[in-house]
Every structure is written in C-alpha cells, then in structure tokens.
C-alpha cells in the first residue's frame, strides 16, 4: 500500500513519529555518517522482512544492527575479544562494523540464518538521536533499492522509496560517503570483510595486526558487500584503465548517438575537454565522500558512464576501489 513519505529534520516531533513507526513494525530511513540507512526493529521478523521486501534484497545477504552509544553489546553477542574493545575505544562511534558470535536475540533474518551478528555504533547525531528515541537495536542496510547506488542524501532515499516508506530523517549529506568497514572479530586476528573508511592500517595500529578476507567462490556471506554486484547507476557503465581506453569508449558512444560521460579523479579531468566529466576530487576522503553523489548525478544524464581507474593509493582508497569494482565490474 502506498503511503505519504515525509522528509523531516530531527526534532522532538519527528523522533516521536519515528518511535511510533518502529514500534508498529514499520521502517524509517535515517542519516548516518556513511550513507542513509533503512531501519527496522532488529528483533522483529515481520519488520526485518519488510526491509528485504522494500529493497528487493536477497535473503542470504545479512544486515548490520545499529545501536546507540553506550549500548551493552553483551545483550546481543558473545565473546568480545580484547582487541575489539580497544578498537571500539579508538573508533566508535564511527564507520566501523564488528562481527561477533550472536546470542540469537535478533531476528534470524538479520543474520541470514548464520551464527554471527554485525553491530555498528554510528557517529551521526541524527542516527544517535533516532536510536535513543526508539530504544531498540535497529537492523539497517543502505536505504536504496537493491544493487542501486547507495544514498548519501535524503533526496536519494526519496527517489527510491517515495510512497513506500512513511518517514525519512534528514541529517543532510552523509559526508563519509561509502559504507562502514566490516571487521570479523570472531578470530584471533581481526579480518576485514568489507573495506571502508576505517582502514587496515588504522585497525592494525590498535589491534596489533589485521588481515583482509579474500573471497572464495560459493561461500556464504557473513557481511553485506561480500556477494552480488552493488552500487550500480541506472545508466550503462564501463571501466577504463587508461585515458586512451576511456577516450575510445567515449568517442564510440558519441558516434552511436549516445551521451557518454567520464568519472575520474580531479587530476585527470583535463584529459577529457570534449566530454562531460564527473569530478571525484583530489584526496581519498574526497573520493569516498563524492563517489555515490557523482554516480547519482551521472545516471540522470549519461547513457554511458565510464569510470577511469584512479591512480591514488593509500588511505581509504581500498574502500573506494571496492565500490568502483562492484559498480562498474572493473578490476584493479
């Protein structure tokens, strides 16, 4: 059934509406520092099922549970290793999700039937106000249709879900821009399952060491972002490793009557004077912050969007490259 979708800033009134919707088993979209989330009561099978239905998300793709700062993790998980305590002290609230053995106190739909649970404490004041107001753990993937570009503004959320969800809590642009780092804390050494804004180097500096998971074909995902193609704009896409390759693709598309455009880091923009260019910025932080914004902009005007592989390395570029590969099908 279609509903009226309200987009409201955080206030006593809007938080009261959010609390009522969550209590009734409904879904609320809310700002976080990474991307907007589509949240429901993690304890309710019906509420969590509604998330999967709205997004068109495969049921074997687990969700992250969001909790307010100060939440007692032992209410949801077992065996919190000392290194994860140190990581929480260093980086939480913030864009770091940690996976632990689950106590089974959330809907099994959240964990896709698995025995582990991913938990995150967002730093966004909007997210924290929402989590405190509802007073329960919130299961929340990104607030976009499955496989579409993740949303970093309330307008992006509304474009995908207008008429299908009752409330979007608007906290402005999500400045982080890419989803949280997901870290497996069920082993002696922490293992990154999805790269993000908290880097391997940052984790190793606190935990002593850190590994990065290498996917195995056919394995059951323990984390979002481990399976399926994601973050895809609605226009056609291509991935180029060189300026020449990008220019060849641009000219071919234009010759066939298309409207091609290129997505690239700032230093490469001047290489494409005859074509629309979507500038990702100069630093790793800028590229993370602008990636989904540029993809959403480009999909409305280009028939073919060509991503030129960035030359910048270090910082959170591993996370940026992960999203580019999944959005464009490229390799680096």
GICOR-V333944 format. One record per residue. N is the residue number from 0. PSI is psi in whole degrees, 0 to 359 (* if undefined). BURIAL is I if it has 24 or more other ideal C-beta (glycine too) atoms within 12 Angstrom, else O. D_CENTER is the distance of its C-alpha to the mean C-alpha in Angstrom with 2 decimals. Layout:
((N & PSI & BURIAL & D_CENTER) (N & PSI & BURIAL & D_CENTER))
This chain:
((0 & 132 & O & 27.05) (1 & 146 & O & 25.87) (2 & 168 & O & 25.37) (3 & 121 & O & 25.41) (4 & 115 & I & 21.95) (5 & 138 & I & 22.39) (6 & 112 & I & 20.26) (7 & 142 & I & 21.53) (8 & 164 & O & 21.17) (9 & 126 & I & 21.26) (10 & 171 & O & 24.89) (11 & 321 & O & 27.09) (12 & 313 & O & 27.49) (13 & 326 & I & 23.87) (14 & 326 & I & 23.00) (15 & 319 & O & 26.03) (16 & 318 & I & 24.82) (17 & 316 & I & 21.43) (18 & 317 & I & 23.44) (19 & 320 & O & 25.72) (20 & 314 & I & 23.08) (21 & 318 & I & 21.34) (22 & 330 & O & 24.86) (23 & 6 & O & 25.81) (24 & 17 & O & 23.03) (25 & 188 & I & 21.01) (26 & 137 & I & 17.44) (27 & 134 & I & 16.23) (28 & 142 & I & 13.23) (29 & 151 & I & 12.69) (30 & 138 & I & 11.52) (31 & 174 & I & 9.74) (32 & 346 & I & 10.08) (33 & 288 & I & 6.52) (34 & 170 & I & 5.48) (35 & 144 & I & 7.81) (36 & 155 & I & 8.10) (37 & 101 & I & 10.79) (38 & 146 & I & 13.09) (39 & 164 & I & 16.36) (40 & 116 & I & 18.88) (41 & 344 & I & 17.85) (42 & 348 & I & 21.60) (43 & 119 & I & 22.38) (44 & 315 & O & 22.44) (45 & 317 & O & 23.01) (46 & 317 & I & 20.20) (47 & 322 & I & 17.57) (48 & 327 & O & 19.22) (49 & 323 & I & 18.78) (50 & 309 & I & 14.95) (51 & 319 & I & 15.40) (52 & 314 & O & 18.14) (53 & 316 & I & 16.52) (54 & 338 & I & 13.53) (55 & 38 & O & 15.90) (56 & 136 & I & 13.78) (57 & 140 & O & 15.91) (58 & 347 & I & 17.36) (59 & 8 & O & 17.13) (60 & 103 & I & 13.33) (61 & 164 & I & 13.00) (62 & 161 & I & 11.01) (63 & 138 & I & 10.28) (64 & 128 & I & 13.04) (65 & 135 & I & 12.90) (66 & 157 & I & 16.35) (67 & 156 & I & 18.35) (68 & 135 & O & 19.79) (69 & 356 & O & 22.95) (70 & 140 & I & 22.01) (71 & 104 & O & 24.17) (72 & 329 & I & 21.99) (73 & 350 & O & 25.13) (74 & 340 & O & 25.05) (75 & 331 & I & 22.26) (76 & 162 & I & 22.51) (77 & 164 & O & 25.33) (78 & 68 & I & 26.13) (79 & 108 & I & 24.16) (80 & 155 & I & 25.37) (81 & 324 & O & 26.76) (82 & 328 & I & 24.32) (83 & 330 & I & 21.32) (84 & 316 & O & 23.43) (85 & 321 & O & 23.92) (86 & 321 & I & 20.25) (87 & 319 & I & 19.56) (88 & 326 & O & 22.43) (89 & 323 & O & 21.18) (90 & 0 & I & 17.45) (91 & 145 & I & 16.90) (92 & 145 & I & 16.07) (93 & 185 & I & 13.13) (94 & 51 & I & 9.84) (95 & 122 & I & 11.33) (96 & 133 & I & 11.11) (97 & 139 & I & 14.52) (98 & 132 & I & 16.00) (99 & 166 & I & 19.60) (100 & 133 & I & 22.28) (101 & 144 & I & 21.92) (102 & 356 & O & 24.93) (103 & 23 & O & 24.22) (104 & 8 & I & 24.04) (105 & 169 & I & 21.04) (106 & 138 & I & 21.10) (107 & 342 & I & 21.25) (108 & 330 & I & 18.84) (109 & 318 & I & 16.04) (110 & 6 & I & 16.98) (111 & 36 & I & 17.96) (112 & 3 & O & 21.43) (113 & 179 & I & 20.76) (114 & 6 & O & 22.27) (115 & 158 & I & 19.37) (116 & 133 & I & 16.86) (117 & 127 & I & 13.54) (118 & 140 & I & 13.84) (119 & 146 & I & 12.17) (120 & 97 & I & 14.04) (121 & 151 & I & 12.16) (122 & 347 & I & 14.44) (123 & 127 & I & 14.12) (124 & 325 & O & 17.63) (125 & 312 & I & 16.52) (126 & 317 & I & 14.38) (127 & 318 & I & 17.31) (128 & 318 & I & 19.86) (129 & 312 & I & 18.27) (130 & 322 & I & 18.08) (131 & 321 & I & 21.62) (132 & 319 & I & 22.88) (133 & 333 & I & 21.88) (134 & 27 & O & 22.98) (135 & 159 & I & 21.13) (136 & 137 & I & 18.08) (137 & 120 & I & 15.28) (138 & 129 & I & 13.21) (139 & 109 & I & 9.95) (140 & 181 & I & 7.19) (141 & 147 & I & 5.30) (142 & 63 & I & 8.68) (143 & 161 & I & 9.56) (144 & 145 & I & 12.13) (145 & 133 & I & 11.45) (146 & 346 & I & 11.14) (147 & 167 & I & 11.06) (148 & 135 & I & 9.20) (149 & 150 & I & 6.12) (150 & 135 & I & 8.19) (151 & 6 & I & 9.18) (152 & 159 & I & 12.56) (153 & 328 & I & 14.34) (154 & 324 & I & 16.14) (155 & 317 & I & 13.22) (156 & 314 & I & 12.75) (157 & 326 & I & 16.52) (158 & 327 & I & 16.84) (159 & 331 & I & 15.14) (160 & 15 & I & 16.62) (161 & 126 & O & 19.75) (162 & 355 & O & 22.44) (163 & 339 & I & 20.38) (164 & 149 & I & 19.01) (165 & 336 & I & 21.37) (166 & 135 & I & 19.43) (167 & 120 & I & 16.64) (168 & 112 & I & 16.86) (169 & 114 & I & 16.69) (170 & 16 & I & 15.98) (171 & 192 & O & 16.01) (172 & 140 & I & 13.58) (173 & 106 & I & 10.50) (174 & 333 & I & 12.16) (175 & 312 & I & 9.84) (176 & 331 & I & 7.98) (177 & 160 & I & 5.37) (178 & 166 & I & 3.11) (179 & 154 & I & 6.36) (180 & 135 & I & 9.19) (181 & 126 & I & 10.42) (182 & 124 & I & 14.21) (183 & 113 & I & 16.92) (184 & 24 & I & 19.60) (185 & 4 & I & 22.02) (186 & 171 & I & 23.97) (187 & 327 & O & 26.42) (188 & 134 & O & 24.17) (189 & 143 & I & 20.38) (190 & 125 & I & 18.44) (191 & 125 & I & 15.00) (192 & 330 & I & 13.27) (193 & 124 & I & 10.02) (194 & 148 & I & 10.59) (195 & 214 & I & 8.96) (196 & 333 & I & 10.83) (197 & 112 & I & 13.25) (198 & 167 & I & 15.26) (199 & 318 & I & 17.70) (200 & 320 & O & 20.54) (201 & 320 & I & 19.43) (202 & 315 & I & 19.18) (203 & 327 & O & 22.48) (204 & 328 & O & 24.17) (205 & 318 & I & 23.83) (206 & 346 & I & 23.93) (207 & 325 & O & 26.54) (208 & 166 & O & 24.73) (209 & 135 & I & 21.44) (210 & 164 & O & 20.92) (211 & 127 & I & 18.23) (212 & 136 & I & 18.12) (213 & 115 & O & 19.61) (214 & 144 & O & 18.69) (215 & 131 & O & 21.78) (216 & 131 & O & 22.34) (217 & 354 & O & 22.54) (218 & 150 & O & 21.11) (219 & 128 & O & 19.39) (220 & 135 & I & 15.71) (221 & 350 & I & 15.32) (222 & 150 & I & 11.56) (223 & 149 & I & 8.64) (224 & 1 & I & 8.32) (225 & 340 & I & 12.04) (226 & 160 & I & 13.59) (227 & 154 & O & 13.70) (228 & 137 & I & 13.02) (229 & 174 & I & 9.73) (230 & 28 & I & 8.81) (231 & 126 & I & 12.56) (232 & 161 & I & 14.59) (233 & 349 & I & 17.55) (234 & 170 & I & 20.11) (235 & 154 & I & 21.36) (236 & 157 & I & 19.99) (237 & 158 & I & 21.70) (238 & 128 & I & 21.14) (239 & 140 & I & 23.93) (240 & 351 & O & 24.93) (241 & 160 & O & 27.71) (242 & 317 & I & 28.87) (243 & 315 & O & 31.66) (244 & 319 & O & 29.44) (245 & 316 & I & 27.27) (246 & 321 & I & 30.49) (247 & 316 & O & 32.01) (248 & 320 & I & 29.14) (249 & 313 & I & 29.20) (250 & 320 & O & 32.98) (251 & 316 & O & 33.03) (252 & 319 & I & 30.63) (253 & 321 & O & 32.68) (254 & 332 & O & 35.91) (255 & 14 & O & 34.76) (256 & 10 & O & 34.20) (257 & 176 & O & 30.42) (258 & 83 & O & 28.38) (259 & 155 & I & 26.57) (260 & 163 & I & 24.32) (261 & 144 & I & 22.83) (262 & 121 & I & 19.62) (263 & 166 & I & 20.58) (264 & 158 & I & 20.79) (265 & 320 & O & 23.35) (266 & 340 & O & 26.19) (267 & 356 & I & 26.29) (268 & 323 & I & 26.38) (269 & 347 & O & 30.19) (270 & 353 & I & 30.53) (271 & 61 & I & 29.82) (272 & 341 & O & 32.32) (273 & 6 & O & 32.97) (274 & 153 & I & 29.49) (275 & 136 & I & 26.60) (276 & 133 & I & 24.18) (277 & 111 & I & 20.63) (278 & 121 & I & 20.58) (279 & 352 & I & 17.58) (280 & 185 & I & 19.61) (281 & 329 & O & 21.53) (282 & 167 & O & 19.64) (283 & 320 & I & 16.62) (284 & 319 & I & 15.19) (285 & 319 & I & 16.08) (286 & 322 & I & 14.58) (287 & 316 & I & 11.10) (288 & 326 & I & 11.66) (289 & 346 & I & 13.26) (290 & 303 & I & 11.63) (291 & 327 & I & 9.80) (292 & 314 & I & 12.75) (293 & 321 & I & 15.19) (294 & 319 & I & 13.94) (295 & 322 & I & 14.31) (296 & 315 & I & 17.64) (297 & 324 & I & 18.91) (298 & 340 & I & 18.44) (299 & 349 & O & 20.93) (300 & 335 & O & 23.63) (301 & 145 & I & 23.54) (302 & 333 & I & 24.81) (303 & 124 & I & 23.61) (304 & 124 & I & 20.97) (305 & 122 & I & 21.70) (306 & 123 & I & 19.43) (307 & 124 & I & 21.73) (308 & 124 & I & 20.63) (309 & 148 & I & 20.29) (310 & 343 & O & 23.06) (311 & 139 & I & 21.52) (312 & 168 & O & 20.77) (313 & 172 & O & 19.98) (314 & 225 & I & 17.72) (315 & 20 & I & 13.99) (316 & 334 & I & 15.03) (317 & 319 & I & 14.39) (318 & 319 & I & 10.60) (319 & 315 & I & 11.32) (320 & 324 & I & 13.71) (321 & 315 & I & 11.56) (322 & 320 & I & 9.44) (323 & 317 & I & 12.88) (324 & 318 & I & 14.52) (325 & 329 & I & 12.36) (326 & 324 & I & 12.60) (327 & 354 & I & 16.26) (328 & 19 & O & 17.57) (329 & 169 & I & 18.92) (330 & 152 & O & 19.93) (331 & * & O & 20.49))
